[in-house]
């Protein structure tokens, strides 16, 4: 079964990097690896998708696994990231590299990917500073109003439901981005308009026989190199050299600091529901 995940173009570019590989198909001498993902100062585990630039879309997962090293440039330390092979329908596959290295706000990191032939791709990112816990204010016209303060660049704001299928017990998440409905209020404050009925309606249109277990808010601040992807033409973003910070490669490595907390509105509503199938 599939679910329509409402998400902004910029986080499609980063988070979907963990779902569908970015695979340029032309042989070249300047793009060695594709790097897609983000480093999150709030996460206990970092995941980045890394693949060699290949000549064909479908190949067996027998290519040499590159050496991936994450450097903490502030403290002059480093860690070698471990690889995990992910397979997809249609014979596709990709490597997601991970580490439990403790990342800190406002510090700079370098990710280096080295092949056995000596070719390498790399990227540097600076993580943003920490910010206060977002808070709700009085709703307006039936919409919830969330204030995010102390953030210069809002990377994303999502309402995330954890959903259980009653007949199988399967649990999955559905995320709905509200970044397009954010208003920047200097100094470093965002006002986000959240229609609480919209994600509920989308869930009910997609499934029946479900119970929502949690409703959370996900807020991510972007580092100083973060782009305003909503203002950039989507065709430009799709080009290998359109929007990238990868040296000798393609893709994008972002730097964020995120907060996830229960979505309980100002009236104490948790927004959970049980939706049976029609009899």
C-alpha positions in Angstrom: 0.0 0.0 0.0 1.1 3.5 -0.7 0.5 6.8 1.1 0.6 10.3 -0.3 3.3 12.0 1.8 3.0 15.7 1.6 6.4 17.1 1.8 8.2 20.2 0.4 10.6 20.0 -2.5 13.6 20.7 -0.4 13.1 17.8 2.0 12.0 15.6 -0.9 15.5 16.2 -2.1 17.1 15.2 1.2 14.9 12.8 2.9 13.8 10.9 -0.2 17.5 10.4 -0.7 16.9 7.6 1.7 14.2 6.1 -0.5 15.2 6.6 -4.2 18.8 6.7 -5.3 20.1 9.7 -7.4 21.8 7.9 -10.3 23.4 10.0 -13.1 23.9 7.7 -16.1 26.6 9.3 -18.1 30.2 8.4 -17.8 32.2 11.4 -16.6 35.6 12.5 -15.2 34.4 15.1 -12.6 31.4 13.6 -10.8 32.6 10.6 -8.8 30.0 10.0 -6.1 26.5 11.2 -5.4 26.0 12.3 -1.8 22.4 12.9 -0.5 21.3 13.5 3.0 21.8 15.8 6.0 23.6 15.9 9.3 21.4 16.6 12.3 22.8 17.9 15.5 19.8 16.5 17.3 20.0 12.9 16.0 21.7 10.0 17.7 22.5 8.4 14.3 23.5 10.1 11.1 22.4 8.6 7.7 23.7 9.7 4.4 23.1 8.0 1.0 26.3 7.6 -1.0 26.6 5.9 -4.4 29.3 6.0 -7.2 28.2 7.8 -10.3 27.3 4.9 -12.6 26.9 4.3 -16.3 23.6 2.5 -16.0 20.6 2.7 -13.7 20.5 -1.0 -12.8 23.6 -2.8 -11.7 24.2 -5.6 -9.2 25.5 -4.4 -5.8 29.0 -5.6 -6.5 30.8 -2.3 -6.9 33.6 -1.6 -4.4 32.3 0.1 -1.3 33.9 3.4 -0.8 35.6 4.6 2.4 33.4 7.3 4.0 34.9 9.5 6.7 33.2 12.2 8.8 35.5 14.8 10.2 34.8 17.1 13.1 36.7 20.2 12.0 36.4 22.0 15.3 37.8 19.2 17.5 40.1 17.6 14.9 38.5 14.2 15.3 37.0 11.8 12.7 35.0 8.5 12.4 34.7 6.0 9.5 31.0 5.6 8.7 29.5 2.1 8.3 27.6 1.0 5.2 24.2 -0.6 4.9 22.9 -2.0 1.6 19.2 -1.1 0.9 17.3 -2.8 -1.9 14.3 -1.5 -3.8 11.8 -2.7 -6.4 13.0 -3.1 -10.0 16.4 -4.3 -9.1 17.6 -1.0 -7.6 19.9 -0.7 -4.7 21.8 1.9 -2.7 24.2 2.3 0.2 23.2 4.3 3.2 26.2 5.1 5.4 25.7 5.7 9.1 27.5 6.7 12.3 26.6 7.5 15.9 29.2 10.3 16.1 28.0 13.0 18.5 27.4 16.2 16.5 27.2 19.6 18.1 25.3 22.8 17.1 27.3 25.5 15.4 30.2 23.2 14.5 31.6 22.5 11.0 31.9 19.0 9.6 33.5 17.5 6.4 32.3 14.3 4.8 34.9 12.6 2.5 34.1 9.7 0.2 37.1 7.9 -1.3 37.1 5.2 -3.9 39.7 2.5 -4.3 41.0 4.2 -7.4 41.9 7.3 -5.4 39.0 9.4 -6.6 37.1 11.3 -4.0 34.1 13.5 -3.4 33.5 15.7 -0.3 31.3 18.3 1.3 31.4 20.6 4.3 28.5 21.8 6.3 28.0 24.0 9.4 25.2 23.0 11.8 22.8 25.7 13.1 22.6 26.9 16.7 20.0 25.5 19.1 16.7 27.2 19.5 13.8 27.3 22.1 11.0 24.8 22.1 8.3 26.0 19.6 5.0 27.0 21.2 1.4 27.3 20.1 -0.6 30.6 20.4 -4.3 31.3 20.2 -5.8 29.7 17.0 -7.1 31.8 14.2 -10.1 30.9 12.1 -9.8 27.3 13.1 -6.1 27.0 12.3 -3.5 26.3 14.9 -0.7 28.9 15.1 2.8 27.7 15.9 5.6 30.1 16.8 9.2 29.0 16.1 11.7 31.5 17.6 15.5 31.8 17.4 15.7 30.3 13.9 17.3 32.2 11.0 16.5 29.5 8.4 13.5 27.2 8.7 14.4 24.0 6.9 11.1 22.2 7.4 8.0 22.0 9.6 6.0 18.8 9.6 3.0 17.2 11.2 3.8 13.5 11.6 1.3 10.8 12.4 2.2 7.4 13.7 -0.5 5.0 12.3 -1.4 1.4 13.1 -3.3 -0.8 10.6 -5.8 -2.6 12.8 -6.0 -5.8 10.8 -2.2 -6.4 10.6 -0.8 -4.4 13.4 1.7 -2.7 11.0 2.9 0.7 12.2 4.1 3.4 9.9 4.5 7.2 9.8 2.9 9.8 7.5 4.4 13.3 7.3 2.8 16.5 6.1 5.0 19.5 5.5 3.7 23.0 6.4 6.8 24.9 5.3 4.9 26.8 2.6 2.5 28.1 5.2 5.3 29.7 7.3 5.7 33.5 7.7 9.0 34.9 8.7 8.8 37.5 11.5 12.1 39.2 12.3 14.1 38.8 14.5 14.4 35.1 13.7 10.8 34.1 14.3 8.5 32.1 12.2 4.7 31.9 12.4 3.3 28.7 11.0 -0.3 28.2 10.1 -1.4 24.6 10.6 -4.8 23.4 9.5 -5.3 20.4 11.8 -8.1 18.9 9.7 -6.0 18.6 6.5 -3.6 15.7 7.5 -6.5 13.9 9.3 -8.6 14.0 6.1 -5.7 12.8 3.9 -5.1 9.9 6.2 -8.8 8.9 6.2 -8.9 9.2 2.4 -6.0 6.8 2.1 -6.8 4.2 4.7 -9.6 2.7 6.8 -9.2 0.4 9.7 -6.5 2.5 11.4 -5.7 3.9 14.7 -3.4 6.9 15.1 -1.0 6.4 18.0 0.9 9.7 18.0 0.7 13.1 16.4 4.0 15.0 16.6 5.5 18.2 15.3 8.9 18.1 13.5 10.8 21.4 13.2 14.2 21.7 11.6 16.5 24.7 11.4 19.0 24.9 8.6 22.7 25.9 8.9 24.2 29.0 7.3 24.6 27.2 3.9 21.0 26.2 3.7 19.2 27.2 0.5 15.7 28.5 0.2 14.6 25.6 -2.0 11.0 26.8 -2.3 12.2 29.8 -4.2 14.4 27.9 -6.6 13.1 26.5 -9.9 12.6 22.7 -9.5 14.3 22.0 -12.9 17.4 23.8 -11.6 17.4 21.7 -8.5 17.2 18.5 -10.6 20.3 19.3 -12.6 23.6 17.6 -11.3 25.2 21.1 -11.1 22.0 23.0 -10.3 22.1 23.2 -6.5 25.0 21.2 -5.0 27.7 21.6 -2.4 29.5 18.4 -3.3 33.1 18.8 -4.5 33.8 16.3 -7.3 30.3 14.9 -7.1 26.6 15.5 -7.2 23.8 15.8 -4.7 23.5 17.8 -1.6 24.5 17.5 2.1 22.6 19.7 4.4 23.2 20.7 8.0 20.2 20.9 10.4 19.1 20.9 14.0 15.7 19.4 14.6 13.1 19.1 17.4 10.3 16.6 17.6 7.6 17.0 20.2 3.9 16.0 20.7 1.4 18.0 18.8 -0.9 19.1 21.6 -2.7 22.3 20.7 -3.4 25.2 23.0 -6.7 23.6 24.1 -4.9 20.3 25.0 -6.2 18.4 21.9 -3.8 15.5 20.9 -5.6 15.0 17.6 -5.7 11.2 17.8 -8.5 9.1 16.2 -9.8 5.6 15.3 -11.1 5.2 11.8 -12.8 1.8 11.0 -13.6 0.5 7.6 -17.2 0.8 6.4 -19.1 -2.4 7.2 
